[in-house]
Amino acid sequence: MEKDTRDKWDSPTQFVLACVSYAVGLGNVWRFPYLCQMHGGGGFLIPYLLMLLLEGVPLFYLELAIGQKMRLGSIGAWTAINPYLGGLGLASVVTSVYLCLYYNIINAWSFWYLFHSFQDALPWAACPINANRTGPIEECERATPTQYFFYRETLNISSSIEENGGIHTGQALCFLLAWLITYLFIVKGVKSTGKVVYFTATFPYVVLLIYLIRGITLHGAINGVKYMFTPRMEQLANPTTWINAATQIFFSLGLGFGSLIAFASYNQYHNNFERQAIVVSLINSGTSIFSCIVTFAIYGFKATVNYENCLERTRTLLLNAFSLAEDSITMDNIFEWVTKLNTTYPEQIADLQDKLEVCNLERELNTAVEGTGLAFIVYSEAIKNMPLPQLWSVLYFFMLLLLGMGSMLGNVTAIITPLQDFKVVSHMSHELLNGVVCLLCFLLGLGFTTTSGNYWFAMFNDYGATFSLLFIVLIEVTIISYYYGIKRFEKDIEDMLGHRPNWYWKIMWAGVSPLLLIGLFIFYIVNYIQGGTPTYQAWNKDLEDKTP
């Protein structure tokens, strides 16, 4: 196609919002808080922000520059540099296909929870009654209501990846709905995507702000916030902390998929992508920190509720065992009473050891959960204890849905844009091509709606893109720096922006960023080899939790 006939964003604002909607996704909500919890609370921000400067912003800038200069999708852009490099763009497309296959199942789960939020009592608030109506279902009693709802009601999960009980009809319908909405969002290419991103990029911030205001007013929320901002600086000596900071920056910005190249290819030739790269990168990282505060406020509330429930159970046990007055033991003096009774009646306390629980707020706060466990179990646990839980549930899962859908716009665009650059496909209408891609992805992704689908989801999520993305971006920055040439790239940027990139960008592209990527690549390979045979966690309905 002639480049001057290429569709364009209506304004630079649309492009920025599209990048924000794509980059700010579920990882900001369910991965970053987990890393903060694991690696020193506020201290984790030091390696995180450093990696943003050394790796994130320079590589984000590089992909936008390539897309805007070549005005082609990933395959066409790299083929324009050298016909033999078309395979690099193809690798990006294949990786995006892998991601599209399983990513929309998360949106299907969000739909499922959203629809179930419109009930008088949230279905994960209590265990359902068994068929004989003699008590709660045993599987639910062994776990928790929130775990039961996710693993049994939502997934109807099998006990291993080998067991396949067929498609879960409810999940398949939600999955179909997720793909239908994805199609409607991209049906006319950037013309429709450019309108949608005004909502998908902004509304999650409205919900996060509402949740922040509500979260910090919850009982015990301050315990979680203090936990987050209390730095444990000794974690900075742990190499894994730095590796995870670099990895989080890399994957959070969506590098290597070809989405950024595709988005930038619809820009005006002289658009100031340098400023936009910095703005979007900072918004993305700022959102991670913002959502982390919200998450830790919820963590604090949940941990405090669990801690106080534990104290109440212990108090009731002591009152009954020693026939004490109702008001003699309170939440404030319960530990003193345990010590006193242990001194006075050691044999009776010894008999109660199996029933006495160890109540510890710090331990509750140290319980680290990421991914679907945080998004669909921990948050659900906290929401059910809030006043007006239906309202907070609807807001939360609608926000998750918008974050997921916003990322899907970039993922699908990374597939469609390179295809449209081929002459064979260029004569097809946007509606037809987009429809064919969405239909194929839907059909190929139906396996994730089966009873063993969650295990396949975990496999794709852990192994589907990690190595390939690191390799793709390493090759990208190496080609630009040492094959295409920094000086030639400088001239291209000067032609578009009117000035050359300063020394910071050139040092990052030519040295620092490639070395960091090589380090990450080696780390993942060594970690994979040392890890031995890959394992996964399976839900055993006869036990209380997942087992390896």
N, C-alpha and C positions, 0 to 999 in steps of 0.2 A: 504494500500500500504506500501511497505517497504520504510523507510525514506531515505535510501541511493539512491533510484531511483528517488527521488523528483527533479523536475526541479530547477535550480539555476540561479541567476543572473550571467551574464558573468564577472562582476567586481563590487567592492563596489561602484564605481561611478554610475553605473546604478541604484543601490538601492537608493542612495542619490537623484539622479535626479527623480526617481519615487516618492519618498516621497515629494520632492519639488513640482513636477507637481501636486500631489494630494492635498497637504496642501495649496499651493498658488493658490487661486481660485478667483471667482467673489466677494466673501466677502471682500477680500483685496482692491478691486477697488471701490465697491459701499457701503460697510457698514462702514469700518474704517474711511474714510473721514467724513461721516455723524456724527459719534460719536465724532470725534475731533471738529467738528463744534458745536455740541450740548453741549459738556462738557469741555469748557475752552480752546480750541485751543491746543497750545503746552503743557499746563498744564495737559491735558489728558494723555500725555506720562508717567507721574509719576505713576499713578495707573496701567496703561497698562503694563509697563515694570516690575513693582513689581509683578503683577499677573503672568507674564511670568515666573518669578523665583519661585514663590510659588506654582503654579498650572500647567502651561503649560509644561515646560521642564520635571519635575518629572513624570507626567502622560504619556507623550510621550515616555520617557525612559522605563517606566514600560511596555507599550504595545509592544514595540520593543523587550524587553527582553523575554516576554512571547512567542511571535511568534518565535523568534530565538531558544529558548530552546526547545519548544515542536515540532517545525517544522511541524505544522498543522494549518489549518484555525481556525477561532474563535470557532466553535462548537467542533472540535476535541481537541483543546488546553484546553478548560475548562473541557471537558469530561475526559481528561487525568489526571487532578487534582482531579476530583471527578465526577463519572458518573451522579450524580444528578445535576451537574452544566452545563450540556450540554444546558439547557434552556437559560442560559446567552448568550452563543454563538448564539443560535437560535434567541434571541431577537435582537442581533446585525445584523443578516442577514435580519430579517424582517424590521428593521429600514432602512437598506441599500436599500431594495426593494422599500420602500416608497419614498426614496430620488431619486432613479433611475427613478421612474415613472414620476416625474415632473421636474427633473433637466434638462433633455435633451430638454425640451420645450424651455428653455432659449437659448440653442444652436440653436434650430430651428429659434428663433427670430433673433439671430445673423446672421444666413444664409440669412434670409429674407432681413435684412438691408444691408448685404454685397452685395447681388445680385442687390439690388436697388441703390447701390452706383455707379454703372457703367452707369451713365446717364449724359447727358449734363448739366442738372440742377437737383440737388437732389430733390426728390419728397416731402420732408418735408420742403423745403425752402420757399414755398408759397402755399397758399390755391388753390385747384383745382377749375376750373370753373364749375358752375352748368349746369344742362341739357339744360336749355334755353339759355345758353351762355350770360346771362345778368349780371353776376357778380360771385363772389366766393360762394361756398357752405355755407349756413347759419351756419351749425354745426361747420364748420371750423372757420368761422368768430367769433363765440361766444367763441371759445377756442383759440388755437394757431396752426399754421401749424404742428409743431412737435407733439403736443398732438393729433391732428386729425389723423396724419399718424400712430401713435402708436395704438390708441384706435379704430379707424375706419378701416384704410387700413390694418394694421397688424393683429389686433385681431378681427375686425368686432364685437365688444363687444356688448352684450345685456345689457339691463338696470337693470337686476337683475339675481341672480343665478338660479331662477326658470325658466327663459326664455331660451330656448335652440333652436337656429335656425339651428342646424345641424353642420356638420364639415366644417371648413374653408379649402377648397381644397389646397390652397397655403401653409398654415401652416402644413397641414398633409403631404405634399410632403417634406417640409423642415424637419419635424420631422422624416420622414422615412430616409432622407439623413443623419441626425444626428446619427440615430441608425446604419445605414450601415457603416458609418465611425468608430463609436465606435466598431462595430464588427471587422472590418479590423484591428483596433489597437490592439485587444486582441485575434485575431483568433488562434494564437499558444501559448497562455498563456504568461509567462514571456519572452519567446524567442522573440516574436513580440513586447510586451510592452516595453521590455528593449531597443529596437531600437528606438521606437517612442518617448520615454521620452527625448532623446537627443534634439529633436526639440520642443516638447510641454513645456519642462521645461526652455528652454533658449530663444526662440524667443520672448516671451512676454517681456523679459527684453530689448531686442533690440528696440521693439516698444515703451516701456515706456521711454527709453533713448531718442529716437527720439522725442517723445512727450514732454519730459522735455525741450529739447533744443528749440523746437518750442514754447512750452508753455510760457517759461520765456521771450521770445522775443515778445509776443503778447502785444498789447496795453492794459494797465491796469492790466496785470498779477501780477505785484508787489503788487497791492492792496490785491489780494487774498493770496499771500504768506505771507505778513505781518500779515494779519488777522489770518492765521494759527499759526504763530510762536509768536503771542502776547498772552501770557498765562493769563487766567482769573482764578487766584488761588482760588477765592471764591467757584468755582465749586468743589474743593476738599472736601469741607464740606458737599457736597450733596451725600448721600448714593447711589443714583442711578448711579452716576459716577463710583463708585467702582464696583457696580453690573455689569454694562455694560462692564467695562474693563475685569472683570473675564469671563463674557459670551463670549466676542469677542475672547479672547485667547482660550477658550475651543472649540468653534465651528470652529475657523479658522484653528486649528491644525488637525481637523477631528478625534477627539477622540471618541471612543465608537462604531464606525461603523464596526469595525473588519478589516478595510482596512490595518491599520498599522501592525496588527498581521499577516494578510495574506502576505503582502510584506516581512516582516521580516522572515517568514517561508521559504522563498526561499534563505536565506543567507547561506554562509558557517558557520559552527558551531562556529568557533573562530573569526568571524567578529567583529570588534570594533564598536558595535552599540552605545556605550556610547558617543563617540565623534560625531558620526553621528546624534544622538538625539539632541545634543547641536547645531551642525551646522545647521540642518534643521530648528529647532525652531528659531534660530537667523535670518536665511535667510527669513523665513516666516514673522517675525515681521519687519525686515528691509524692506521687499517688501511693507508691509502695509504703512510704513512711507514714502517710496520712492513714491509710487503711490499717497499718500496723497498730497505730494508737487505738483505732476503733476496735480491732480484734483483741488487743490486750485489755481494753476496758471490759469487753464481753468475757474474756478469760478470767479476769478478776472477779466478775460477778458469779460466773459458774463455779470457780474454785471456792469462793466464799460460801456459796449456797451448799456445795458438797461438804465443805469443812464443818459448817454449822449443823448440817443434817447428821454428820458423823458424831458431833458432840452431843446432839439431842438423843441419838440412839444409845450412846454411852451413859448419858444422864439417866435415861429411863431404865436401863439395865441395872445401874447401881441402886436406884430408888427401890426397885422391885426386889433385888437380891438381899438388900440390907434393911428393908422396911423402914425407910427414912421418910421424914416429912417432905411433902411436895416442894416446898420452897427452900429446903435446906441446900440443895445443890443447884447452882446456876451455871450458865455458860462461862461466867468469869472465874468461878472457883473450882471448876470440875477437875482440873489437874491436881489441885491441892487436895481435893477429896480422894482422888485415886491414890496419891502418895500416903495420905493419912490412913486410909482403909488398908492399904498394903502393909503398913506398919502394925496396925492393930489386929487385922484379921488376915494374915498372910495365906492361910490355907484356903479360905473362901475365895480370895482374889485369884489364887492359883487355879482353882476350879473354874473360874470365869475366863481364864486366859484365851480359850478358844473363841469366846464370844466378844471379848473386849477388842475394839478396833483401835488402830494407831491413827489418831487424827492429827494431820499436819498440813497447814496451809501452804507451806513452802513446797511440799511434795506435790500438792494439787497443782500449783503454778508451774512446777517443773515438768508436768506431763506434756510432752511435745507431740503434736499431731499436725500432719500436713495433708495436702491433696483433698481427695473426696472425704476423708475422715474428718477434716476440719470443716469443710464447706457444708456437708450434709449430715454430720452426726454431732459434732461439738456445737456448732451454731444452733442446730435444731434443739439440742439439750438446753441451751441458754434461752432460746426464744420461748420455749414452752413454760418457763418460769417467770416470764415478764407479764405485766398487766397487758390486756388486749393482745394476746399472743398472735391471733389471726392477722391483725394489722401489720405487726412486725415481720411475720412470716411472709406475707404477700410482698411487702417492700423489699425484703432481703432477696427472695428468690427471683423477683422481677429484676433486681439489680444484677444478680448473677447471670440471668438470661441476656441482658443487654451487653454485659461484658463479654460473654461467650459469642453472641451474635456479631458484635463489633470486630472481634478477632477473626470470625469466619469470613467477613467481607474481604479482609486482606488475604486470607488463605485461598479463597476461591479465585480472587483477582489474580493471584500469582500463577494460577493454572490457565485461566481464560486469556489473559493478555498475551502470553507467548503464542498461544494457539491462533489468535486473531492476526498475528503478524505473518502467518503462513498464507501464501496466495490461495492455496486450496480451500482454506477455511474462511478467508477474509470475505468471501461473497455471502457467507451465511449471516443471517440477521442475529443481532445480540440476543433476542428472545430465544431463538432456536438453539444456538450454541450454548448459552447459559443453561437452558433447560436440559440439554443432553448431558452436560457435565454434572449438573446437580442430580439427575436421575441415576446416572451410573454410580456416583458416589453413594447415593442412598441405597441402591441395590447391593453394592459391595460392602456397605457398612451394616447391613441387617444382621450380620453375625454377632455384632456387639449387643443385640437385643435378646440373644438366647440366654439360657440359664448359666452358661459358662462364659458369657460375653464379658463379664467384668475382669476375668483372668486374661482374656485376649486384650482388653483395654489396657491393663497394667503392663502387658508385654510390649504393646505398641508404644505406650507412653514412656517406658524405660529404655527401649532399644530402637524404636523406629526412626529417631531423628538425631540422637545425640552425636554419634560419630560422624555421620554424614554432614551435619551442619558445621561442625568444627572444621572438617576437611574442606568443605565448600568455601567458607569464608577465608580460611588460610590460603587457599589457591587464589581467591579473588584478590586479596591484598598483595600477595606475592606477584601476581601477573601485572597489576597496576604499577607496583613499585619497581619491578625489575625487568619486565618484558615490554609493557606499554611505555613505561618510563615516567618517573616523577615529573621531569621537566615538561614532557608532552602533556601530562595530566594537568600540570599547572597552567599551561596555555589554554587548555579547554575550559578550565574554571575561570580564568581571566576573561575569556571570550563570553562566558555566560554572566559573570558577576561584575566584570569591570575591574577586578583586582585579583592578584594571586594569593593563594593561601599562605599564611605566615609559617614561621619555622616550626611551631608546635605541631601543626597538622602533618608536616613532612617527616618530622622525627617519629611521630606515632606510626605513620604508614610504613616507613622504611625500616623501622627497627623494633620499637617497643611492642606494638600490637601483634606483629607476626611472632615475636618471641613468646608473648603471653599465650597465644593460640597454640604454639608448638608445645608449651608447657602443659596446657590443659589437655591437649591431645594425648601426650605421653602419659599423663596422670590417669586418664580414662582407660587407656590400653592396659597399663600396669594393674590398675584396680580391677579391671575385668578379668585379667589372667589370674591374679591372686584370689579373686572371689570364688574360683572353682566353678562347679556346675551351677548355673543360675537357678534360683528357687523363687517361689512365690508364696504368698500367704493365702490360705483357703479358709472358708467359713465352715466350721464344723458345728452343726446344729445341736450336737450332744454335749458340746463344751460351752464355756462362757464367752469365748472370744475367738478371733482368728488364730489358726495354728499353721506353722510352716509346712 
